[in-house]
C-alpha cells in the first residue's frame, strides 16, 4: 500500500509540453495546520481548563513556564 505513495508517475505531456508534477505548497501546509492543528489545540485547552476547574491543579503545558 505504501508503495503507491512513493512511486513516481510517468511524465505527462499536453501538446508536447511537460506538465509539472503535483507538489505540496506552503499554503497547503498552512491550511492543514488550520484544519487539523487548531481544533486539536482548542480541545486540549478546553480539557486542561476543565481539569483545572474541577481539581484546582493546572495540568497544561503552560503551567511549567
Beta strands, then each sheet from edge to edge (+ up, - down):
strand 1: 13-14
strand 2: 17-18
sheet 1: 1+ 2-
end
